[in-house]
Amino acid sequence: MKEILNHLFEHKTFSTAESKEILKKITLGNYNNSQMAAFMTAYCMRSITVDELQGFKDAMLELCLPVKLNQNFNLIDLCGTGGDGKDTFNISTLASFVVAGAGYHVAKHGNYGVSSGCGSSNVMEYLGYQFTNQEDKLLKSLDQAGICFLHAPLFHPAMKHIAPLRKELGVKTFFNMLGPMVNPAQPQNQIVGVFSLELARLYAYIYQKSNLNYTILHALEGYDEVSLTCDFKTFSNQGEQLYAIKDIGFDKIDAETITGGSTVEDSAKIFLSVLNNQASTEQSSVVLVNAALAIKTIENDLSFSDCFYKAETALLNGSALKSFQKLIAISKN
């Protein structure tokens, strides 16, 4: 590790193969806590390269517990990197249920919050979901609820050495960058929110070499999702695009109208209010716009308006709520 750290301190970079080998050794516990914390901290202070990110991704997928779900379903994952420091409520998780309610199949990859107060796993657990990595139960969830939830620690056992350190550090690290890329179900469609434009471009370089349908998005005020507080940029199979809020039919909203991620209890209340059509206009609109972009990722031939209509219908007619209720029920049986 001393050589690795000196390499970083000298502002040198690693190849894809070197990065893969380093991360495998880290996650398998080959280094002590101080060395691993120093390694993660170094990456907080310098930019990661495409080769390094690719290598870290390859290592995580090689070490994960795979599940064969995409052979039966055309899957999508809605996932953000986190680490944007905005403490919004669980927008992408709610949007996942809206997309499932609209008739699509979602393999939602989630985890406990590290740099935020309430990650998707926190709120799902609080609301009664029982985590599983049983393939038959996940398939049943997809078949009957249109969605399954993949709690990252159950699929990435090698991360057990890293998780306590991430929690102690309490800041975003390159593991935030990796989360959306290492869904063990390897869905054919992905919409990923990232906390910086620089990272959006790194993701784009990697994803454009894949055979996925993808949308990488970044709201220009620093959100890892469409916040409706500002314009946002996307990178997709169709190229790069800047969306002005007014051009998709919305007025800009105030940031405080979409906060609520600081405690699990607050997040859970907002979560249920959205699904029960009792949330504020701002809260519902943010969820629906993110869901619409996910649907458009799967069906690019549809207009944004058509996709928004599908999402809005799923929320208003209770289909999104039914997907959530069914998923919770299946997890308990």
TAVEN-V840591 format. One record per backbone hydrogen bond with DSSP energy under -1.0 kcal/mol. NH is the residue of the N-H (numbers start at 1). CO is the residue of the C=O. E is the energy in kcal/mol with one decimal. If there is no record, write none. Layout:
# TAVEN-V840591
NH/CO/E, NH/CO/E
This chain:
# TAVEN-V840591
5/1/-3.0, 6/2/-2.5, 7/3/-2.1, 8/4/-1.9, 9/5/-2.9, 10/6/-1.5, 11/8/-2.1, 12/7/-2.1, 19/15/-2.6, 20/16/-2.3, 21/17/-2.1, 22/18/-2.4, 23/19/-2.4, 24/20/-2.0, 25/21/-1.9, 26/22/-2.3, 27/23/-2.9, 28/24/-1.4, 29/26/-1.6, 30/25/-2.7, 36/32/-2.3, 37/33/-2.7, 38/34/-2.2, 39/35/-2.1, 40/36/-2.4, 41/37/-2.4, 42/38/-2.3, 43/39/-1.4, 53/49/-2.5, 54/50/-2.6, 55/51/-2.3, 56/52/-2.6, 57/53/-2.4, 58/54/-2.6, 59/55/-2.0, 60/56/-2.2, 61/57/-2.3, 62/58/-2.0, 63/59/-1.8, 65/155/-3.0, 67/184/-1.1, 69/67/-1.3, 72/69/-1.1, 73/69/-1.3, 75/73/-1.1, 76/105/-1.5, 77/189/-1.4, 79/191/-2.1, 81/193/-2.4, 89/258/-1.5, 91/89/-2.4, 94/90/-2.0, 95/91/-2.7, 96/92/-1.5, 97/93/-1.3, 98/94/-1.7, 99/95/-2.5, 100/96/-2.2, 101/97/-2.5, 102/98/-1.3, 103/100/-1.7, 104/99/-1.8, 106/146/-2.3, 107/76/-2.2, 108/148/-2.3, 110/150/-2.4, 121/111/-2.0, 123/119/-1.8, 124/120/-2.3, 125/121/-2.5, 126/122/-2.2, 127/123/-1.8, 128/125/-1.5, 129/124/-2.7, 138/134/-2.1, 139/135/-2.5, 140/136/-2.1, 141/137/-2.2, 142/138/-2.2, 143/139/-2.4, 144/140/-2.7, 145/141/-2.8, 147/141/-1.1, 148/106/-2.3, 150/108/-3.5, 152/110/-3.3, 154/151/-2.0, 155/152/-1.7, 156/152/-1.7, 159/156/-2.1, 160/157/-1.8, 163/159/-2.8, 166/162/-2.4, 167/163/-2.1, 168/164/-2.2, 169/165/-2.7, 170/166/-2.6, 176/173/-1.6, 178/174/-1.3, 179/175/-1.7, 181/178/-1.5, 182/179/-1.1, 186/183/-2.0, 189/75/-1.5, 190/213/-2.5, 191/77/-2.5, 192/215/-2.8, 193/79/-1.9, 194/217/-2.4, 200/196/-1.9, 201/197/-1.9, 202/198/-1.7, 203/199/-2.8, 204/200/-2.2, 205/201/-2.2, 206/202/-1.7, 207/203/-3.3, 208/204/-2.2, 209/206/-1.0, 210/207/-1.7, 213/188/-2.3, 215/190/-2.1, 216/235/-3.0, 217/192/-3.0, 218/233/-2.2, 219/223/-1.8, 220/231/-2.4, 222/219/-2.5, 232/243/-2.0, 233/218/-2.8, 234/241/-3.0, 235/216/-2.4, 236/239/-2.2, 239/236/-2.0, 241/234/-2.6, 243/232/-3.4, 248/245/-1.1, 249/246/-1.2, 250/245/-1.9, 253/228/-2.5, 257/254/-1.5, 258/255/-1.7, 260/87/-1.7, 261/87/-1.9, 267/263/-2.1, 268/264/-2.7, 269/265/-2.1, 270/266/-2.2, 271/267/-2.7, 272/268/-2.4, 273/269/-2.1, 274/270/-2.4, 275/271/-2.0, 276/272/-1.9, 277/274/-1.7, 278/273/-3.6, 284/280/-2.3, 285/281/-2.6, 286/282/-2.2, 287/283/-1.7, 288/284/-2.5, 289/285/-2.4, 290/286/-1.9, 291/287/-2.3, 292/288/-2.7, 293/289/-2.0, 294/290/-1.5, 295/291/-2.4, 296/292/-2.4, 297/293/-1.4, 298/294/-1.4, 299/295/-2.8, 302/299/-1.8, 307/303/-2.1, 308/304/-2.7, 309/305/-2.3, 310/306/-1.9, 311/307/-2.2, 312/308/-3.1, 313/309/-2.5, 314/310/-2.0, 315/311/-1.8, 316/312/-2.9, 317/313/-2.5, 320/314/-2.3, 322/318/-2.3, 323/319/-2.1, 324/320/-1.9, 325/321/-2.8, 326/322/-2.6, 327/323/-2.2, 328/324/-2.3, 329/325/-2.2, 330/326/-2.6, 331/327/-2.0, 333/330/-1.2
